[in-house]
Amino acid sequence: MCAEFVLRPSIQQCELPQRTRSSSQALVADVFWLIRLRWMVVSTFLVAAAAGWLGGDALKAGGIDLPARSFLLVAGILAVANVIFSLQAPRESGKGPEAHRAAGKSLLRQVAVDLVMLAVAVNRVGSVDTLICAVYLFHNALACIFFRNTVSFGVAVAGSLSYVAIVLLEFGGWIGPHSVFTRATFRQALFSEPLVLGAWLVSFVAVSLTMWYLVSTLAGRLRQRDEQLEQANRALVGMTEERERHMLHVTHELKAPFAAIQANAQLLQKGYCGELTPEARAVVDKISVRCQHLSGQIKEMLQLANLRSAMAAEAPHVPVDLAELSRRVIDALSTAATARAIRFNVSISPARVDGVPEHLHMLLSNILSNAIVYSYEGAEVSYACSTDDDGAVRIAVSDRGIGISEEHLARIFDEYFRTNAAAQHNRLSTGLGLAIARQVAETHGATIRVASEPGRGTTFTLEFPRPSFRER
């Protein structure tokens, strides 16, 4: 059964090791989330205003009177405020104390404006005839998520006092009471009994503060757990980076000695130091093979480290003739293919992409080399390069080899991962070739599709985005 896996380019995959967001980044993201939520509120008020104008008579006959002008006014003020908040919002990529403070101030300003406009909406919709007072509880929950306990408690108290003030002002006749329900009698019953009205307001404040306590406690625990995880992640990232630096240092130190050992072994094999006995030649041959394998592993480790470096990420992308590059890669690997009696079936059409030529050469070399190594001897490897009608470039490399089982497809791009079948078929593999291919593909915005069937072969398909340059 043929299985397929798709590796799509993503920011998170390019960031190795992965890092959790800092608290400032999370707060900045909350700013933009609240702005997007407010646009939904604006849309709701606009829809309600339109319903009040278009279906006013029918709604009034049913006992509902929507204050269209008031809804339109609230929507307009919130929309203007949202535009201002968007322009003044800190950058979403912001880090550090300054970004944290700016995001906190922005959230406080937004919450303050929302509470003012909510007071207007409560009066126009019906402070006690409807359940609009529950929106204050929603604000309490948001405040607990955004802010620490002291600030969120202040928001909860401000919201509760705001609602109490509206109801008392309506009760004292300072502002006119309104309701979307024209046949409501609850207000009259409530306002006729001051003691009942007081119980209603005390109940609301009690529910509001209880809601704040429960949500703030849970949010505080989650925030503390998140901070602990972030600290642990920073420690792990530091340890990983230190280990990688140490490994790269050791790798650089070993590169020259292994090259010298390999060169001297070749001199011995060619007889420049005299004839070798069969036993001595066997030992030297083993040394040469082992040095060649380790030199290749060192080379791939350095390639992967260089691809992840900041300099590689900033390397300029230029127009690359992928068809010509494909021919060079095939020529370079023809000797390895001939050694295993592998035949090439090549179909190359003109194709151009934006990219770094050296990195693309590594990508194609690793994919095609894998096809040669894991094919059965005497089999055929297909290589096709083409351009779609929309300008996107597709490269497909198919082999007739050992294949990959479905449960292993998602891991073949991990460093040093090899299936048991692959390790038995090729003991000299480093397990880094596809990790290098993944890194190059992601930095070039390419997608890799892998379709495979154990015992029948594998197909790697590279899909490059349409190049941004214009052909002359």
Backbone torsions as a table, in degrees:
resi	resn	phi	psi	omega
1	MET	NA	129.3	-177.6
2	CYS	-81.6	130.4	178.5
3	ALA	-114.1	153.0	-177.1
4	GLU	-133.6	144.3	177.4
5	PHE	-137.0	141.2	-179.4
6	VAL	-120.3	124.9	175.0
7	LEU	-105.3	106.7	-178.6
8	ARG	-96.6	147.6	178.3
9	PRO	-67.3	135.6	178.3
10	SER	-148.6	151.2	-179.7
11	ILE	-63.4	-41.1	-176.6
12	GLN	-64.7	-38.0	-180.0
13	GLN	-69.0	-28.8	-180.0
14	CYS	-74.0	-22.8	-178.8
15	GLU	-91.3	93.6	178.8
16	LEU	-117.9	125.8	-3.8
17	PRO	-72.9	157.1	-178.7
18	GLN	-70.9	148.4	-179.8
19	ARG	-124.8	142.6	175.3
20	THR	-77.9	158.2	178.7
21	ARG	-69.5	144.7	173.8
22	SER	-74.7	165.2	-179.9
23	SER	-62.7	-34.5	178.6
24	SER	-66.7	-41.1	177.9
25	GLN	-64.4	-39.1	178.7
26	ALA	-64.7	-40.2	-179.5
27	LEU	-68.1	-39.2	176.3
28	VAL	-62.5	-41.3	177.5
29	ALA	-63.1	-35.3	177.4
30	ASP	-64.2	-35.8	178.2
31	VAL	-58.3	-49.2	-178.0
32	PHE	-70.5	-32.6	177.1
33	TRP	-64.7	-42.3	179.5
34	LEU	-66.7	-34.8	176.6
35	ILE	-64.4	-43.7	178.2
36	ARG	-64.6	-38.7	177.6
37	LEU	-63.2	-38.0	-178.8
38	ARG	-65.9	-33.8	176.4
39	TRP	-62.3	-35.1	176.2
40	MET	-65.4	-39.6	177.6
41	VAL	-64.4	-42.6	177.8
42	VAL	-58.8	-43.9	179.1
43	SER	-62.6	-38.0	179.3
44	THR	-63.2	-44.8	178.7
45	PHE	-65.0	-38.0	178.6
46	LEU	-65.0	-40.8	177.9
47	VAL	-64.0	-42.3	179.0
48	ALA	-64.3	-38.7	177.8
49	ALA	-64.8	-42.9	178.5
50	ALA	-63.3	-39.2	178.1
51	ALA	-65.1	-37.2	179.0
52	GLY	-65.2	-37.5	-180.0
53	TRP	-77.1	-45.3	-173.3
54	LEU	-78.0	-34.6	-177.0
55	GLY	-119.7	30.0	-175.4
56	GLY	-58.6	-48.1	-176.8
57	ASP	-65.3	-43.7	-179.0
58	ALA	-65.4	-39.2	179.8
59	LEU	-67.9	-41.0	179.4
60	LYS	-63.5	-35.9	177.3
61	ALA	-63.7	-27.1	178.5
62	GLY	-92.0	2.7	176.8
63	GLY	94.5	16.4	-179.2
64	ILE	-123.4	130.6	179.5
65	ASP	-127.4	100.5	-178.1
66	LEU	-85.2	121.9	179.3
67	PRO	-76.2	85.7	-172.9
68	ALA	-59.6	-43.5	-177.6
69	ARG	-64.4	-41.7	179.3
70	SER	-64.6	-42.4	178.6
71	PHE	-62.8	-41.0	179.5
72	LEU	-65.5	-38.1	178.3
73	LEU	-64.1	-45.8	178.9
74	VAL	-62.4	-43.9	179.3
75	ALA	-61.8	-41.9	-179.6
76	GLY	-64.5	-44.4	-179.9
77	ILE	-64.8	-43.6	179.2
78	LEU	-64.3	-36.9	179.3
79	ALA	-66.3	-45.1	177.8
80	VAL	-62.1	-45.1	178.4
81	ALA	-61.0	-38.6	-179.0
82	ASN	-66.2	-38.7	176.6
83	VAL	-62.4	-43.0	179.0
84	ILE	-64.1	-44.2	178.5
85	PHE	-60.7	-39.1	179.9
86	SER	-65.2	-40.8	-179.3
87	LEU	-70.2	-33.5	-177.2
88	GLN	-92.7	-5.3	-175.9
89	ALA	-66.4	142.8	176.2
90	PRO	-65.9	158.4	-179.9
91	ARG	-62.1	142.3	-177.1
92	GLU	-67.4	-20.0	178.9
93	SER	-93.8	7.2	-175.3
94	GLY	-64.4	146.6	179.0
95	LYS	-136.7	164.5	172.7
96	GLY	90.9	175.4	-176.3
97	PRO	-62.4	-37.7	-178.6
98	GLU	-63.5	-45.1	178.3
99	ALA	-64.0	-36.8	179.7
100	HIS	-64.4	-46.2	179.9
101	ARG	-65.7	-42.2	179.8
102	ALA	-62.3	-41.2	179.6
103	ALA	-67.0	-40.0	178.6
104	GLY	-63.1	-43.1	178.1
105	LYS	-64.3	-39.6	179.1
106	SER	-62.9	-42.7	178.9
107	LEU	-64.2	-40.3	179.0
108	LEU	-63.5	-42.2	178.4
109	ARG	-62.9	-41.9	179.6
110	GLN	-63.9	-43.6	179.5
111	VAL	-63.3	-39.8	179.9
112	ALA	-62.5	-46.6	178.6
113	VAL	-62.4	-41.0	-179.9
114	ASP	-62.8	-39.9	179.6
115	LEU	-65.4	-39.2	178.5
116	VAL	-63.9	-47.9	-178.7
117	MET	-69.9	-29.2	176.5
118	LEU	-67.0	-36.1	177.2
119	ALA	-61.0	-42.6	177.9
120	VAL	-63.5	-44.3	-178.7
121	ALA	-64.9	-38.9	179.3
122	VAL	-61.5	-43.0	179.7
123	ASN	-65.6	-40.8	-176.0
124	ARG	-77.9	-32.4	-178.6
125	VAL	-81.5	-36.8	-178.6
126	GLY	132.5	104.0	-173.7
127	SER	-65.9	-35.6	-178.3
128	VAL	-121.4	-12.6	179.8
129	ASP	-83.8	-15.4	-178.7
130	THR	-127.0	175.3	178.9
131	LEU	-97.5	22.7	-179.0
132	ILE	-64.4	-20.8	177.9
133	CYS	-62.7	-19.3	178.8
134	ALA	-66.0	-20.2	178.4
135	VAL	-62.9	-29.5	176.1
136	TYR	-61.1	-37.3	177.9
137	LEU	-64.6	-37.0	176.2
138	PHE	-62.7	-40.9	177.3
139	HIS	-64.7	-37.5	176.7
140	ASN	-60.0	-43.9	-179.9
141	ALA	-63.1	-44.0	178.6
142	LEU	-61.9	-41.7	180.0
143	ALA	-62.0	-37.7	178.3
144	CYS	-65.4	-33.4	179.1
145	ILE	-74.5	-40.6	-174.5
146	PHE	-79.0	-40.2	-167.3
147	PHE	-119.5	168.0	173.5
148	ARG	-72.6	172.9	-172.6
149	ASN	-59.5	-41.7	-176.4
150	THR	-64.2	-44.6	-179.4
151	VAL	-69.6	-44.4	-179.6
152	SER	-64.1	-34.5	176.0
153	PHE	-65.1	-40.0	176.5
154	GLY	-61.0	-40.0	177.9
155	VAL	-65.2	-41.9	179.6
156	ALA	-63.1	-43.5	179.0
157	VAL	-65.3	-43.5	179.7
158	ALA	-61.2	-42.1	178.1
159	GLY	-64.5	-42.3	-179.9
160	SER	-64.4	-45.7	179.4
161	LEU	-64.3	-35.2	178.3
162	SER	-61.5	-45.3	179.9
163	TYR	-66.4	-43.7	178.9
164	VAL	-59.8	-42.0	-179.4
165	ALA	-63.8	-40.5	-179.6
166	ILE	-62.6	-47.5	-177.6
167	VAL	-64.3	-42.3	-179.8
168	LEU	-67.3	-38.1	177.6
169	LEU	-64.7	-38.0	176.2
170	GLU	-68.0	-40.3	179.8
171	PHE	-65.1	-37.6	179.9
172	GLY	-83.2	-4.0	178.6
173	GLY	81.5	11.4	179.1
174	TRP	-72.9	-33.7	173.6
175	ILE	-129.4	150.6	-177.6
176	GLY	-75.6	130.5	176.1
177	PRO	-74.7	144.3	179.4
178	HIS	-134.4	164.0	177.0
179	SER	-161.3	142.9	176.1
180	VAL	-76.1	-12.8	177.6
181	PHE	-99.8	109.7	-175.6
182	THR	-73.4	-20.1	-177.1
183	ARG	-105.1	16.4	-176.8
184	ALA	-69.8	138.3	177.2
185	THR	-118.2	-6.2	-176.6
186	PHE	-65.8	-37.7	-179.5
187	ARG	-61.5	-46.1	-179.2
188	GLN	-61.0	-41.8	-179.9
189	ALA	-66.4	-39.3	-178.3
190	LEU	-71.9	-42.7	-177.0
191	PHE	-73.7	-17.6	179.8
192	SER	-79.8	-13.8	-179.9
193	GLU	-124.5	96.3	-178.8
194	PRO	-55.3	-35.7	-178.7
195	LEU	-66.6	-40.4	177.9
196	VAL	-66.4	-39.1	177.9
197	LEU	-62.5	-43.0	177.9
198	GLY	-61.5	-41.2	177.9
199	ALA	-63.2	-38.4	178.1
200	TRP	-61.5	-46.7	-177.6
201	LEU	-69.0	-41.2	177.7
202	VAL	-62.2	-40.0	178.6
203	SER	-62.4	-42.1	179.8
204	PHE	-63.1	-46.1	179.5
205	VAL	-61.5	-41.7	179.8
206	ALA	-62.9	-44.6	178.7
207	VAL	-64.0	-41.5	-178.7
208	SER	-62.5	-46.6	-178.7
209	LEU	-72.0	-33.4	175.1
210	THR	-64.0	-42.8	176.3
211	MET	-59.1	-43.0	178.8
212	TRP	-61.8	-43.5	-176.9
213	TYR	-63.1	-46.5	-178.0
214	LEU	-64.1	-48.7	-177.0
215	VAL	-68.9	-40.5	-179.4
216	SER	-65.3	-35.8	177.3
217	THR	-64.3	-46.9	178.4
218	LEU	-65.2	-42.6	179.9
219	ALA	-64.6	-37.7	178.4
220	GLY	-64.2	-41.0	177.8
221	ARG	-64.5	-44.0	178.9
222	LEU	-64.4	-39.7	179.2
223	ARG	-64.7	-40.6	178.6
224	GLN	-65.9	-42.0	177.7
225	ARG	-63.6	-39.5	179.0
226	ASP	-65.1	-39.6	178.3
227	GLU	-65.7	-39.1	177.6
228	GLN	-64.4	-42.7	178.1
229	LEU	-64.9	-37.8	179.1
230	GLU	-66.0	-41.2	177.6
231	GLN	-64.0	-43.4	178.3
232	ALA	-63.4	-38.6	179.3
233	ASN	-66.5	-41.2	177.9
234	ARG	-61.7	-39.4	178.4
235	ALA	-64.9	-41.7	178.6
236	LEU	-65.8	-40.5	178.3
237	VAL	-62.7	-42.7	178.1
238	GLY	-62.1	-42.5	178.3
239	MET	-64.5	-41.3	179.6
240	THR	-64.7	-43.7	179.1
241	GLU	-64.4	-39.3	177.8
242	GLU	-64.7	-41.0	178.0
243	ARG	-64.3	-42.4	179.3
244	GLU	-64.0	-40.4	177.6
245	ARG	-62.2	-41.1	179.6
246	HIS	-65.5	-43.5	-179.6
247	MET	-64.0	-40.3	179.1
248	LEU	-66.1	-38.8	178.2
249	HIS	-62.5	-46.2	179.2
250	VAL	-63.9	-40.0	179.6
251	THR	-61.7	-45.1	177.5
252	HIS	-61.0	-39.8	-179.3
253	GLU	-66.0	-32.8	-177.6
254	LEU	-83.4	-18.0	-174.7
255	LYS	-60.3	-49.6	-177.5
256	ALA	-66.4	-47.0	178.6
257	PRO	-58.9	-41.8	179.7
258	PHE	-66.2	-37.6	176.5
259	ALA	-62.9	-39.9	179.1
260	ALA	-67.0	-42.9	178.6
261	ILE	-61.6	-42.9	-179.4
262	GLN	-65.3	-41.5	179.3
263	ALA	-64.1	-42.9	179.4
264	ASN	-67.2	-35.9	177.3
265	ALA	-63.8	-38.5	177.6
266	GLN	-65.5	-37.4	176.2
267	LEU	-62.1	-41.5	178.5
268	LEU	-66.0	-40.1	-179.4
269	GLN	-64.6	-33.9	-177.8
270	LYS	-86.7	0.7	173.1
271	GLY	83.2	14.4	180.0
272	TYR	-69.1	-17.8	179.7
273	CYS	-110.9	22.3	179.6
274	GLY	101.1	165.7	-179.7
275	GLU	-69.7	141.7	179.1
276	LEU	-103.0	144.9	173.8
277	THR	-70.4	156.9	178.7
278	PRO	-53.9	-38.3	179.4
279	GLU	-66.7	-43.1	-180.0
280	ALA	-66.1	-39.0	179.0
281	ARG	-64.6	-37.9	178.6
282	ALA	-62.6	-40.8	178.8
283	VAL	-65.5	-44.7	-179.7
284	VAL	-64.4	-38.0	177.8
285	ASP	-62.1	-41.1	177.6
286	LYS	-63.7	-41.0	178.2
287	ILE	-61.8	-42.8	-178.3
288	SER	-64.5	-44.4	-179.9
289	VAL	-63.8	-43.7	-179.3
290	ARG	-65.3	-41.1	178.3
291	CYS	-64.3	-39.5	178.8
292	GLN	-63.0	-41.2	178.7
293	HIS	-65.7	-46.3	-178.9
294	LEU	-68.0	-36.2	177.3
295	SER	-63.7	-39.5	177.0
296	GLY	-65.6	-38.6	178.5
297	GLN	-66.9	-41.6	177.4
298	ILE	-62.2	-41.5	179.6
299	LYS	-61.3	-44.3	-178.8
300	GLU	-69.6	-35.8	176.8
301	MET	-62.4	-43.1	179.2
302	LEU	-68.5	-36.9	177.4
303	GLN	-61.6	-46.3	-179.0
304	LEU	-64.5	-40.1	178.8
305	ALA	-65.4	-40.5	179.7
306	ASN	-67.3	-36.9	178.8
307	LEU	-65.3	-29.3	-179.3
308	ARG	-88.3	-7.0	-177.7
309	SER	-72.8	162.0	-179.8
310	ALA	-64.1	-34.8	-179.5
311	MET	-63.8	-39.2	179.3
312	ALA	-66.8	-38.8	179.7
313	ALA	-65.2	-29.0	-178.3
314	GLU	-94.9	2.7	-179.2
315	ALA	-61.2	132.6	-177.1
316	PRO	-68.2	138.7	176.1
317	HIS	-91.7	132.6	-178.4
318	VAL	-126.2	162.6	175.0
319	PRO	-62.6	129.2	-177.4
320	VAL	-122.8	129.6	174.8
321	ASP	-80.2	96.3	-174.2
322	LEU	-70.8	-26.7	177.8
323	ALA	-66.4	-47.0	178.2
324	GLU	-65.3	-40.2	178.0
325	LEU	-62.6	-39.0	177.9
326	SER	-61.4	-42.1	179.3
327	ARG	-63.2	-39.5	179.9
328	ARG	-66.3	-39.9	179.0
329	VAL	-64.8	-42.7	179.4
330	ILE	-63.4	-43.3	177.9
331	ASP	-61.7	-40.8	-178.3
332	ALA	-66.4	-29.7	-177.8
333	LEU	-100.1	4.9	-178.2
334	SER	-64.6	-34.2	179.3
335	THR	-64.5	-44.3	178.3
336	ALA	-63.7	-36.5	178.5
337	ALA	-68.2	-42.5	-179.7
338	THR	-62.8	-37.0	-179.4
339	ALA	-61.3	-26.0	179.2
340	ARG	-109.9	13.9	178.8
341	ALA	58.3	34.9	178.6
342	ILE	-85.6	133.4	177.6
343	ARG	-101.5	142.2	177.4
344	PHE	-98.8	135.9	170.6
345	ASN	-116.5	100.8	-168.4
346	VAL	-109.5	134.0	173.9
347	SER	-138.4	105.2	-174.6
348	ILE	-122.7	124.0	175.2
349	SER	-110.6	160.6	178.4
350	PRO	-55.5	132.7	-178.1
351	ALA	-154.1	136.5	178.5
352	ARG	-134.0	143.8	178.1
353	VAL	-139.3	165.4	169.8
354	ASP	-88.7	131.9	178.7
355	GLY	176.2	-176.5	176.2
356	VAL	-99.7	114.7	-173.0
357	PRO	-55.1	-43.3	-178.2
358	GLU	-64.2	-39.4	-179.1
359	HIS	-70.2	-40.2	178.0
360	LEU	-65.2	-34.0	176.6
361	HIS	-62.8	-42.9	177.3
362	MET	-62.4	-41.4	-179.1
363	LEU	-60.6	-52.6	-177.8
364	LEU	-66.4	-38.0	-179.9
365	SER	-62.9	-43.4	-178.6
366	ASN	-67.9	-40.5	179.3
367	ILE	-65.2	-47.4	-178.4
368	LEU	-69.8	-37.8	177.7
369	SER	-61.8	-40.0	176.2
370	ASN	-59.9	-42.4	-179.6
371	ALA	-62.5	-38.1	179.9
372	ILE	-70.4	-45.6	-174.9
373	VAL	-66.3	-40.6	-173.2
374	TYR	-97.7	9.6	170.3
375	SER	-83.1	155.6	171.9
376	TYR	-72.8	149.1	-179.8
377	GLU	-60.7	137.1	-179.4
378	GLY	81.8	3.1	-178.3
379	ALA	-84.0	-177.5	-178.0
380	GLU	-117.1	139.2	175.3
381	VAL	-115.4	126.4	-179.6
382	SER	-99.7	138.0	178.6
383	TYR	-133.6	117.9	-178.5
384	ALA	-127.6	133.4	178.0
385	CYS	-129.1	124.6	-175.9
386	SER	-149.0	165.8	178.0
387	THR	-121.1	130.0	179.1
388	ASP	-74.8	171.9	179.3
389	ASP	-62.9	-29.4	-179.3
390	ASP	-86.8	4.0	177.4
391	GLY	95.1	-7.1	178.2
392	ALA	-73.8	145.4	-176.3
393	VAL	-105.4	137.5	179.3
394	ARG	-128.1	131.8	175.8
395	ILE	-122.4	127.5	179.4
396	ALA	-121.5	128.9	178.6
397	VAL	-123.3	117.0	-177.3
398	SER	-119.6	139.2	176.8
399	ASP	-124.8	166.9	174.8
400	ARG	-117.8	80.6	-173.1
401	GLY	-137.2	-148.4	-170.3
402	ILE	-73.2	-23.0	179.1
403	GLY	72.9	178.0	-177.6
404	ILE	-133.6	132.3	179.0
405	SER	-71.8	156.4	-173.4
406	GLU	-61.0	-38.6	-176.1
407	GLU	-70.3	-13.3	-178.7
408	HIS	-103.2	-8.5	-174.1
409	LEU	-59.8	-41.5	-175.4
410	ALA	-70.6	-13.5	-175.5
411	ARG	-107.8	-3.5	-173.4
412	ILE	-67.5	-16.5	178.5
413	PHE	-92.6	0.4	176.6
414	ASP	-76.1	148.7	179.4
415	GLU	-63.5	135.1	174.0
416	TYR	65.1	7.8	179.0
417	PHE	-82.6	131.1	174.9
418	ARG	-142.9	137.8	175.6
419	THR	-74.3	162.4	178.6
420	ASN	-60.8	-39.6	179.7
421	ALA	-64.0	-40.7	179.6
422	ALA	-67.5	-40.0	179.8
423	ALA	-65.0	-36.8	178.2
424	GLN	-72.4	-35.4	-178.7
425	HIS	-73.3	-38.0	-178.0
426	ASN	-140.6	95.4	-176.0
427	ARG	-73.7	-15.4	-176.2
428	LEU	-91.8	1.4	-179.1
429	SER	-67.8	143.5	179.8
430	THR	-91.3	-19.0	-177.3
431	GLY	77.7	16.2	-178.5
432	LEU	-112.5	-13.2	-174.5
433	GLY	-59.4	-47.4	-179.0
434	LEU	-75.0	-25.9	174.0
435	ALA	-65.4	-39.0	175.5
436	ILE	-65.1	-43.2	179.0
437	ALA	-60.4	-42.1	179.0
438	ARG	-61.9	-44.7	-177.5
439	GLN	-61.5	-44.5	-179.6
440	VAL	-66.5	-44.0	-178.5
441	ALA	-60.4	-41.7	-177.1
442	GLU	-69.9	-39.3	178.9
443	THR	-69.5	-17.3	177.6
444	HIS	-103.1	6.9	178.6
445	GLY	68.1	23.6	-177.4
446	ALA	-93.7	152.2	176.0
447	THR	-106.5	137.7	177.4
448	ILE	-112.7	124.0	174.8
449	ARG	-109.2	135.1	179.9
450	VAL	-124.8	120.1	174.6
451	ALA	-119.1	128.4	-174.4
452	SER	-147.8	153.4	175.4
453	GLU	-139.6	119.5	-178.0
454	PRO	-53.7	131.3	178.6
455	GLY	83.2	-7.6	-176.7
456	ARG	-123.1	-18.4	175.3
457	GLY	127.9	176.4	-175.3
458	THR	-137.3	146.5	175.6
459	THR	-125.7	122.0	173.2
460	PHE	-101.9	127.8	178.6
461	THR	-120.4	120.2	177.2
462	LEU	-100.3	128.2	178.7
463	GLU	-120.5	110.9	-179.5
464	PHE	-95.1	143.4	177.8
465	PRO	-68.6	162.9	178.7
466	ARG	-60.5	131.0	-178.9
467	PRO	-65.4	149.0	-177.8
468	SER	-84.3	-20.7	-178.4
469	PHE	-77.9	162.3	177.9
470	ARG	-109.2	129.6	178.0
471	GLU	-72.7	139.5	-179.2
472	ARG	-93.2	NA	NA
